[in-house]
Amino acid sequence: MYDPKSPKAEEFISHEEVLATLEYADKNKNNTGLIDEIIAKAKLRKGLSHREASVLLACEIPEKNEEIFELARQIKDDFYGNRVVLFAPLYLSNYCVNGCVYCPYHKKNRHIPRKKMTQEEIRREVIALQDMGHKRIAIESGEDPVNNPIEYILESIDTIYSTKHKNGSIRRVNVNIAATTVENYKKLKEAGIGTYVLFQETYNKESYERLHPTGPKHDYAYHTEAMDRAMQGGIDDVGLGVLFGLENYRYEFAALLMHAEHLEAVFGVGPHTISVPRVRPADDIDPSAFGNAVSDDIFAKIVACIRVSVPYTGIIVSTRENKETRERLLGLGVSQISGGSKTSVGGYYNPEPEDEDSAQFEVNDRRTLDEVVKWLMELGYVPSFCTACYRAGRTGDRFMSLCKNMQIHNFCHPNALMTLKEYLEDYAKPETKAVGEALIQKELSRIPSDRIRKLTEENLVKIGNGLRDFRF
């Protein structure tokens, strides 16, 4: 039985409801009248149900698809403006006891080098990230209760926050680790994490159990209900995601939105972010083996439909995707991207030799952070290193209230400009700095409040004179 308020995974992600949704979408994919009604509802900026969104995803009418894409662009601008938040992943350890068949960290892989960073090695990695200009990172780790216990994760978070180099500091640590207990989520909350991120990989229970044949991750319910436990542990910013390419993309799309609806129904707060990774080649992993590859055109439509269906959420695309794909998706709803990323353990301070490759997946966009920042600005986006909402307590329902009412601009836009100014002063190449200074002057005129604009201008001068960390 489908029940979005149920605490049970198989009820809030009901297989029967997903199948019924796909059947409904197939029957109505060319129903112009219904599609117009759904698009009209989406224009209200209040979101769509999983069934309504699935109709749009299935839609085969070219002119209606163009309407969906254009609406996604408008909604992205209404909620997030032209800001793009930047971050980097930091892999702590690739020891793992699971048997996930799509991940090179699986336990049976005997030839990938197993690595676990010491706290000193983590400190060096953090300094390397700071020297690139990063302020926000997402820590990653394999699931191994012996090598990667919660105590190791907590100690690593403390090391990251306490490491300062020159003007650098990591101001927000998001955490992407295996599903755990309410008590451990409380510990993560107390450690000051930003968003807790956990990819579902696939919502199809039968496929999930086949793709996770061994290890604690095999437990579909425990994994799928992790966000409930995180919320119960006090973490009110959580990030969802599926690994597109493992299962039928329309199934995953409908179930992903059902998960968002469940969080809204039970906790009054939907996902802070939704990630849209696609399966990538890696050590002993061939994406074609899964038979559910998602084309670039379908991928773009998935992002657009997420944006119009869950307008408040941040949509993340990583360096799994190449420059051209990322540029296309930025115009359809993506609001966060990684830059200068390494997906190996300890890859920032001292790049790995080829024969010691511990990367979780191949990186498609290998540009430096500075190259990514310059590229974004030349496209008209404002690269943002802002972490103000998290540190000002604008999380969970506080953030969602501001975002859903499209008031988050009042904080985020000036904060983005000030953090960009920090980057330009401390890390940018001369040509990047020149582009950035011109962009900042242009963007100041877009701040509607005279008072906030004046304060921002004053703070920008102070940043130019060596002071740091201003925020609204």
N, C-alpha and C positions, 0 to 999 in steps of 0.2 A: 504493500500500500504506500502511495506517495504522500509524504507528510513533511513539508519544509520545516516544521517546528520540532520534528522528532530528533532525539539525540542519536538515533541509530543510522549508521551510514547507508544501509540498504533501503532505508525509508526516505531520507532526504535526498539521496541520489538513487532514485528508484529506476531499475533497469526497464521495467514495464513502461514507466512514464517516458523515459528517453525514447524507447521504440515507438510509442504512441505519438510522441512529438515529431519524430522523423517522418512517420506516416502522414501526419497532419501537414507537415511542411511540403512533402511531395505532392499532396493533393492540391495545395494552394500556391505552388511556386510560380504559377502563371495567372493567379487570380488578381487581376489589376485592382479591383475594388478593395479587396482586403489589404493588399500591399500598400495602397494609398492610405488606408486607415492606419496601418502600422507606422508608416513614415510620418503621418500627421501626429501620431502620439509621440513618436521619437522627437519630433520638433519641440515638444513641450519641455525637453531636457530633464524628464523625470525617470527615464529608463524604460526598458521593455522586459516583458516576461521571457522565459526561455523558449516558450512556444512561438511568441511573436518574432523574437530574434531569429529563430530557426527558419521561419518563413522567409525572412530577408536573406539569410545566408543561402537558401536554396533557390532564390529568385533567379529566373533565366531571362528576364526582360531587360535588354541592354540599357534602355533609357532609365528604368527604375534603379538599376545598379549604379548608374551615374549619380542619381539623386542620393543614394545611400552614401556614396563616396563624398559627395559635396557636403552632405549633412555631417558626416564624420569630421571633415575639416573644420566646419563651423563650430561644432560642439567642442572639439579640441581647443580651438581658440577661445571659446567662451569660458571654459573651465581652467585651462592651463596657459592660455596666451601663446606667445612664441618662445617660452622658456623650455629648455631641455636640461634636465638634471643629469649630472655625470657621476659615475661611480666606477669602482674596480672590484673584482673578486680577489679574495686572498685565501688560497688553499693552505690549510694548516697541516693536513695529514691525509694520505690516501689509503691508510689501513682500513679494511672493511670486511665484515663477516657475512655480508649479503651475497646473493647469487644473481643479481640483476643482469639479465642477458644483454642489455643495451649499453652497459657501462663497463669500461675497462678496469674499474676498481674491484670488480667482482672477485670473490674469494678464490675461485679456481684459476684465475689468471696468475701463472707462476713466473712470467717473464717481465711484467712491468715492475720497475724499481719501486719498492715500498719506502715511503719517506714520512717522517713526522718531525716537524720543526721544534727545536728547543725554544725557550722564551727569548734567548739571545738572538737566535735566527729570526724569530718573529719581529723582534725589535729592528733588525737590519732591514727586513722586508718593508716594515712600516716607514722607516726613514726613506727608503727608495721610493715608495709611493708618495710620501710627502714631497720629496724633491721633484716629482713629476707635477705636483699640484693638487693631488687628490685630497679631499676632505671627508669623503664618505666611502666606506668599503663594505663588502658583503663577505663574511667569512664562511668558508666551506670546509666540510670534513666528512670523511667516510664514517660509517657506523661501526664502531668497534669498542665495546665496553671496557676492554682492557687497555688498549692503546689510546683511545679518545674518550675517556669518561667525561662527565659533565664538569668535573673539577678542572680538567685540562682546558676545556672551552672557556670556563670562567676566568681562569688564570690568564689565558690568552687575551681575552677581552680587556682585562685590567692592564696588561702589557701594552696593548694597542692604544688605549686611551691615555696612558701615562707617558707614552713616548712623544717627545717634542724635539724638533730639529729645525734650527733657524726660525723662520716664521711658520713652519708647518705644524699641523695637528690634525688628527683624525677626530672629527666632531660627531660622527654618527657611525655606529657599527651595526649593520644588519646581520642577521644570523640565519644561515641555511644549513641546518643540521637535522638529523633524523628525528622522527616523531618520538616524543618522550612523555614524561609524567607531568601532572599538574605541579607537583613540588619542584621539578626541575625548571618548568616554565616560570615559576615564581622566582627562582634563583636568577634566571636570565633577565627577568624584569628588574630585579634588584641590582643587577650588574650594569643597567643602563642601556640595554640594547635599543635599537630603533625598531625596525620591522622584523618579525619572525617570518621567514619564507620557507615554504615547503611545497615542492612540486608533487602533484598527484601522479605524474607520469601517464597513467591512463585511469579513467573512471569505470571502465568496463571490468567488472569483478572477475569474470572468467579469464579475460586477457591479462589482468593484473596478476593473478595468481600464477599464470603460466610464465609471465615475464619476470616474476620474482619467485623462483622455485624453492629457494632456501633462504634461511636467515630470518631475523625478526621482521624485516620489511615484508615478508610474505603475508602477514596479517593485514588483510585489506581494511577491515573495520578499524583497527587500531590506527592505521596510517590515515585513513580518510577522516577520522574523528579528531585528528591532532589539533586542528584549529580551534575546536570547541575547548579542548583542554588548555590551549594557549590562552584563550580568552578568559577562562576560569582562573588561570594563573596570573591574570592582570595585564597580559600583553594585548593591547587594544588595536595595534597596527599589525595586520597579518597580510601576507602575500601569497596568492594562489598561482598555479600554473600547471599546464600539462605539457608533455613532450610530444609535439605533433609529429606524426609519422609512425607511431607505434600501433595506433588503432584508427578506425574511421574518424576523420576529422569532424564530421557533423555530429557524431555521437559525443565526442569530447567537448565540442562547443556547447551543446545543450546541457551536458552534465556540469560543465564549468560554471555556467550561469545559474544552474540549480544550486550549486554550492554557495555562490554569492547570495542567492535568495535565502538560503538557509541561515547564513550568518546575519543577514538583515532581520530575518524573522525572529531569531532567538536572541541576538545580542544588540540589535538596533544599529549595527555597524557592519557595512560590507567590507570587502577586501580593500586594503590600502593600495595594493598593487596587483596586477595580473601580468604574469610573464608568458611569453609565447615562443619558447625555444623549439627548434626543429632538430630531429636526430642528425648528428654529424658523425663523420668517420672518426675513429680513434683506435688506439692499440687493440687489435683483435676484434674490432667492431665494424661491421659493414651495414650501413643504413638500408641498402636495398634488400637485405634479408627480411625486413619487416613488412614489405609490400604495401605500405600505406603512405607513401611519399606525398607530400603536399606541394603542389606547384607554386611558383611565385605569385601567380594571379590569384589563386585560391587563398594563399597566405595573406595577401593584401586585403582580400574581402573579409577574412576572419578578423583581422585587426579593425577594419572599419565597422564591422558589425558589433564587436565588443565595445568600441567607443560609443556607438549610438545606444547600446543596450545598458551599459554601466558607465554613464558619462562622468561620474565622480572619480573613478579609479585611475591610478597611474598605470600606464601600459609600458612594459619594459621589453626592449629587444637588445640582445647582447652582441658581442663580437662573433658569435656563431655565424651571423649574417654578414654579407659583404657590404661594401660602401653603397653600391647601387640599391640594394634591397633596403638598407637602413634609411637611405634618403627618401625612398618611396613611402616607407611606413611612417616616417616622421610627419608626412603630410596627411596621414590618415588616422592619426590618433596616438602614436607613440609619444610618451613624455619623458622617458628615462632611457639612457643608453650607457653602456660601459665604454671605456676608452683606454687604449694602451694596455689591454688585459693580458694576463698570463694565466693559463689554466693548469699549470703544474705547481707542485709543492716547492716553494722557494725560487720562483722564476724571475722575480723582480731584481733582487740584489745581485744575483749571479746567474745569468741565463744557463740553462742546462745544456750539456753536450747531447747530441742526437741519440747516442746510445744509452742515455740515462733519462729518456723522456718519460715523465710521470704525468703528462697532461691528461685531463679527463676527456677533452675533445679538441678537435682541430679548430683553430681560430681562423676565421675568414677575413676579418678586418684587422690587419696587422699594423695599422698606422699608430704613430705615437699619440699621446694625449694632446700635445700641442697641435699636431696636424688635424686631429678631430675637432678641437676647439676652433681653429681657424676656419675649417670647412663649415662648421655650424654657423659661424658668424657671417660668412660669405653667402650662406643660404638665407640669412635674415633671422636666424634663431639667436636667442640669448643663452649661452652656456651658463648653467647655474651650479654652483657648488654649495648652495644654501642648505643648512640644517636647522634653521631657526625654529620651525614649528615643533620639531622634536624637543629642542632644548627649552622652548617656552611653554611646553605642556599642551600644545595644540595637536593632540593625538586623538585617536579613536573618534568618539562622537563630536568632540570639539572641532577637530579638523573637518569631519564630514559635514557638519552643519555649515561651516564657512564655505566649504567647497561646493556643496549642493546648492547653496544660495549664490554661487559665483562671486563670493566676496574675498576669496583667498588671494586674488590679484593684489589686494591692498597691502598684503604683507610680502607675497612672493616676488613680485616684480622689482620693487626697490631692493629687497634682499639679494635677488639674483644679480642685480647690477653691482652691488657692493662686493659680493664674493667674486664676481668676474674681475672687478678692479684689483682685488687682492691677487688673483691669478696673474693678471697682466703685469703687475708690479714685481712679483716674486719669481715667476717661472716662464713667462712667455718669451718667445723669440721676438726680435724687433719688428718683423713684418706682421706677426700675430698681434703684437701690442698696438701697432698703428691701426689695424682693422678694428680692434676692440675699443680703443679710445673713441673712434668715430661712431661706433655703434652705441656706446654708452651715452654720448651726447644726443644722439637721435632718440634713444629710448627714454631719456629723462622727460621728454615732452609728453610721453604717454602716461605718466603718473598723474592721476586726476586731482589729487589733493595738493593744494599749494603748500600746505604745511609739511606734508611728507616729502614732497619734491625738494623743498628747501633743505630739510634735514638730510635727505639723501645727498644732495649736492655738497653740503658741509662735510658729511662723512666721507665722501669720495676724496675731498681735499685732504682730510686727515689720513686716509689710507695712503694717498700719494706721499704724505710726510712721514710714513712709517708706522702708524698705528694700525691695529687689526681688530677684526671680530666685532663689527657693528651689525646690529640686526633690529628689526621691528617685530 
